């Protein structure tokens, strides 16, 4: 009887130790607080369901740079989303494995925790569902999530990070998506000269100030809030991508009124995200402003800002110069890793 009691006590002891180990894993993987910069909107609803943690973010960053995500092990997320370019590249359209050219320009990755939609057409509402898109797209990675897991499942460094992040070393699609999203949630840019001016620790030059005033008069209705986007979808009469797969937001909704409408991009770090437009129609900021000034393409669903104003935003040469000077104050050198 004493022997049986001893065995039971030992079992309870080891069970207790096991529970303590599990608790230790949680304690050793603290949440990372995402501070909301002044004036920013609230975090989107999904962040609270997948709060960034120390090791979750570390794992996500490692997966973000993992070339084994692609069929031929040459392309990772970071191949196109380059930090020094505000997580874009300088290609008109994204280039995937074997030099395949994608449908659209690579969007920047910044302040994603505050967005309601992802991708140019808003096809994803949740960041955790977005990573599968480039993995399976023929022009990007042309792989599958099961193929990716097969490549990394025996990697000791990944086993260790999945253990630290999730409590065991199982590598699953859901955990891959969650950790990448956790990393991307931390990509917050709010340290530009503009932000410092708002905090009264810097001052605009005369040209920057005049550019800001012009921006407020002629641009702020779309590039609104401290995100510098109102997150709406608009057809602003840009040159049209003739690829038959393209329809803008209409590709998602099937509604004619959404044809060739795209999500208003943020202007933060815009100095580093050229070329501009859904398929890189414009090589520099001056080209965009000249196009607005000269007149955009007409369409039944052309945004009222253009439709009701002769299909243009009139700008003097001085206003263009000042607008560009202001937009450059939105560059965040720390965020860019400079």
C-alpha positions in Angstrom: 0.0 0.0 0.0 2.9 2.4 0.9 4.4 1.6 -2.5 1.2 2.6 -4.3 0.9 5.8 -2.3 4.5 6.7 -3.2 3.9 6.1 -6.9 0.8 8.3 -6.7 2.7 11.1 -4.9 5.5 10.9 -7.5 2.9 11.1 -10.3 1.3 14.2 -8.7 4.7 15.7 -8.3 5.7 15.3 -11.9 2.2 16.4 -13.0 2.7 19.6 -10.9 6.1 20.1 -12.5 4.6 19.7 -15.9 2.0 22.3 -15.2 4.6 24.7 -13.8 6.7 24.2 -17.0 3.6 25.1 -19.1 3.1 28.2 -17.0 6.7 29.1 -17.3 6.4 29.0 -21.1 3.6 31.5 -20.9 5.5 33.7 -18.4 8.6 33.6 -20.5 6.7 34.7 -23.6 5.2 38.1 -22.5 2.9 40.1 -24.6 4.3 43.0 -26.5 2.4 46.2 -25.9 1.4 48.1 -29.0 1.2 51.7 -28.0 -1.3 53.7 -30.1 0.4 56.9 -31.3 -1.5 60.1 -30.6 -4.4 60.6 -33.0 -4.3 57.1 -34.5 -7.5 55.1 -34.7 -8.1 52.2 -32.4 -6.5 48.8 -33.1 -8.5 46.6 -35.4 -10.7 44.0 -33.8 -8.5 41.1 -34.7 -5.4 42.2 -32.8 -6.9 41.4 -29.5 -7.4 37.8 -30.6 -3.8 37.4 -31.6 -1.8 39.7 -29.4 1.9 39.9 -30.3 4.3 38.1 -27.9 8.0 38.2 -27.6 8.6 34.8 -29.3 5.6 35.0 -31.5 7.0 38.2 -33.1 10.5 36.6 -33.3 9.0 33.6 -35.0 7.0 35.8 -37.4 10.0 37.8 -38.4 12.0 34.6 -39.1 9.1 33.2 -41.2 8.8 36.6 -43.0 12.3 36.1 -44.3 12.0 32.4 -45.0 12.7 31.6 -48.7 11.5 28.1 -48.3 8.0 29.5 -48.5 8.5 29.6 -52.3 8.5 26.5 -54.6 12.1 27.0 -55.6 13.4 28.4 -52.3 14.2 31.8 -53.8 11.5 34.2 -52.6 10.4 35.2 -49.1 8.0 37.9 -47.9 11.0 40.1 -47.3 12.2 39.8 -50.9 9.4 42.1 -52.0 8.7 43.8 -48.7 12.0 45.5 -48.0 12.2 47.5 -44.8 14.3 50.4 -46.2 11.5 50.9 -48.8 8.8 51.0 -46.1 8.4 47.3 -46.9 7.9 47.7 -50.6 10.2 47.1 -53.5 11.0 49.4 -56.4 9.3 47.3 -59.1 6.2 48.5 -60.9 4.6 45.1 -60.3 5.8 42.5 -57.8 8.2 39.9 -59.2 8.0 36.3 -57.9 9.8 33.1 -58.6 11.4 32.6 -62.0 10.9 36.2 -62.8 7.2 36.0 -63.0 5.5 39.4 -62.9 2.5 39.8 -60.7 -0.7 41.8 -61.3 0.0 44.7 -58.9 2.5 46.9 -57.2 3.8 45.7 -53.9 1.9 47.5 -51.1 3.8 49.0 -48.1 3.5 47.3 -44.8 3.0 49.8 -42.0 0.5 50.5 -39.3 -1.4 47.3 -40.3 -2.8 46.9 -36.8 -5.0 49.9 -37.5 -6.3 48.9 -40.9 -9.7 47.4 -41.8 -8.7 46.0 -45.2 -5.6 44.5 -46.7 -4.4 44.3 -50.3 -5.1 46.9 -53.0 -8.7 45.6 -53.4 -9.4 44.9 -49.7 -9.8 41.2 -50.4 -8.7 40.4 -46.9 -10.2 41.7 -43.7 -7.9 39.9 -41.3 -4.2 40.0 -41.4 -4.0 36.3 -40.3 -5.6 35.2 -43.5 -3.4 37.2 -45.8 -0.1 35.2 -45.9 -1.6 32.3 -47.7 -2.2 34.5 -50.8 1.4 35.0 -51.8 2.3 31.4 -50.9 -0.2 29.9 -53.4 -0.2 32.6 -56.1 1.5 31.4 -59.3 3.2 34.7 -59.9 4.5 34.9 -56.4 5.7 31.8 -54.4 3.7 29.2 -56.3 3.7 26.8 -53.4 1.3 25.5 -50.7 1.3 25.7 -47.0 1.7 22.0 -46.6 4.8 22.1 -48.8 6.2 24.9 -46.6 5.6 22.9 -43.4 7.2 19.9 -45.0 10.4 21.9 -45.6 10.7 23.4 -42.2 9.2 20.8 -39.8 12.6 19.2 -39.0 14.4 22.6 -38.6 15.5 22.7 -34.9 15.4 26.5 -34.8 11.8 26.5 -35.8 10.8 23.7 -33.4 12.4 25.8 -30.6 10.5 29.0 -31.6 7.2 27.2 -32.0 7.7 25.7 -28.6 8.4 29.1 -27.0 5.6 30.8 -28.9 2.8 28.3 -28.6 3.7 25.8 -25.8 4.7 22.9 -28.1 6.7 22.4 -31.2 3.8 21.5 -33.6 4.1 23.5 -36.8 0.6 24.2 -38.1 -0.8 26.6 -40.8 -2.7 28.6 -38.2 0.4 29.1 -36.1 2.4 30.2 -39.1 -0.2 32.8 -40.1 -0.6 34.0 -36.5 3.1 34.6 -35.9 3.6 36.4 -39.2 0.6 38.6 -38.3 2.1 39.3 -34.9 5.3 40.5 -36.4 3.4 42.7 -38.9 1.3 44.2 -36.1 4.5 45.6 -34.7 5.3 47.6 -37.8 4.1 50.9 -36.6 5.4 54.1 -38.1 4.8 57.3 -36.2 8.3 58.9 -35.8 8.5 61.2 -38.8 9.3 64.9 -38.8 5.5 65.5 -39.3 4.9 63.6 -36.0 7.6 65.6 -34.3 6.0 68.8 -35.5 2.7 67.7 -34.0 4.5 67.0 -30.7 6.1 70.5 -30.8 9.6 69.2 -30.9 10.3 70.2 -34.6 9.1 72.8 -37.0 8.2 72.8 -40.7 10.2 74.8 -43.2 8.2 77.4 -45.0 7.9 75.2 -48.1 6.8 72.2 -45.9 4.2 74.4 -44.1 2.8 75.7 -47.4 2.7 72.1 -48.7 0.8 71.0 -45.6 -1.7 73.8 -46.1 -2.2 72.7 -49.7 -2.5 69.1 -48.6 -5.2 70.0 -46.1 -7.1 71.8 -48.9 -6.7 69.4 -51.7 -5.7 66.0 -50.5 -6.8 65.4 -46.9 -10.3 64.2 -47.7 -8.9 60.9 -49.0 -5.6 60.8 -47.2 -7.3 61.4 -43.9 -6.5 60.7 -40.2 -3.0 60.2 -38.9 -2.8 57.1 -41.0 -3.0 59.4 -44.1 -5.7 57.2 -45.6 -9.4 57.1 -45.0 -9.3 53.4 -46.0 -11.9 53.9 -48.6 -11.9 52.5 -52.2 -11.9 55.0 -55.0 -11.6 55.2 -58.8 -9.4 58.3 -59.2 -8.9 57.9 -63.0 -5.4 56.5 -63.0 -4.2 54.8 -66.2 -5.9 51.3 -66.4 -4.1 48.0 -66.1 -5.3 46.2 -69.2 -4.7 42.7 -67.7 -8.1 41.0 -67.9 -7.7 39.7 -64.3 -7.8 43.3 -63.0 -11.0 45.0 -61.8 -9.9 46.6 -58.6 -12.4 46.4 -55.8 -14.9 45.1 -58.3 -12.9 41.9 -58.4 -13.9 41.3 -54.8 -17.5 42.6 -54.7 -18.6 42.0 -58.3 -20.3 45.4 -58.2 -19.8 47.6 -61.3 -19.6 50.7 -59.2 -16.4 49.2 -57.7 -14.7 48.6 -61.0 -11.1 49.9 -60.9 -11.5 51.3 -57.4 -8.6 50.7 -55.1 -7.9 51.3 -51.5 -6.5 54.8 -50.8 -2.8 54.2 -49.9 -1.1 55.7 -46.9 1.2 58.6 -47.6 3.5 57.7 -44.7 7.0 57.0 -46.0 5.7 57.8 -49.5 9.2 59.1 -50.4 10.5 55.6 -50.3 7.7 53.6 -52.0 8.0 54.5 -55.7 6.7 53.7 -58.2 3.1 54.7 -57.5 -0.3 53.3 -58.4 -1.8 49.9 -58.4 0.6 48.7 -61.0 3.3 51.3 -60.7 2.0 53.7 -63.3 4.0 56.6 -62.0 7.7 56.7 -61.4 7.8 59.6 -59.0 5.6 61.9 -56.9 6.0 64.7 -59.4 4.4 62.5 -62.1 1.4 61.8 -59.9 0.8 65.5 -59.2 1.3 66.4 -62.8 -1.3 63.8 -63.8 -3.8 65.1 -61.3 -3.2 68.7 -62.6 -3.5 67.8 -66.3 -6.7 65.7 -65.8 -7.4 62.0 -65.1 -9.3 59.4 -67.1 -13.1 59.6 -67.0 -15.3 56.8 -65.8 -18.9 56.3 -64.7 -17.7 55.7 -61.2 -14.9 58.3 -61.1 -14.6 59.7 -57.6 -16.7 62.8 -57.1 -13.7 64.8 -56.1 -12.6 64.6 -59.7 -16.0 64.1 -61.4 -17.3 67.4 -60.0 -14.1 69.4 -60.7 -13.4 68.9 -64.4 -11.6 65.5 -63.7 -8.6 67.2 -62.2 -7.0 68.7 -59.1 -5.5 72.0 -60.3 -2.0 72.6 -58.8 0.5 75.3 -59.5 4.2 74.4 -59.9 4.9 76.0 -56.5 2.1 73.9 -54.9 3.5 70.7 -56.4 7.0 71.5 -55.0 5.6 72.3 -51.6 3.4 69.2 -51.5 6.4 67.0 -52.2 8.4 68.8 -49.5 5.5 68.2 -47.1 5.1 64.5 -48.1 8.8 64.0 -47.4 8.2 65.0 -43.8 6.2 61.8 -43.5 9.4 59.7 -43.8 10.3 57.8 -40.6 14.0 57.0 -40.7 13.9 54.7 -37.6 11.0 52.7 -39.1 13.0 52.4 -42.3 16.0 51.1 -40.4 18.2 54.0 -41.4 
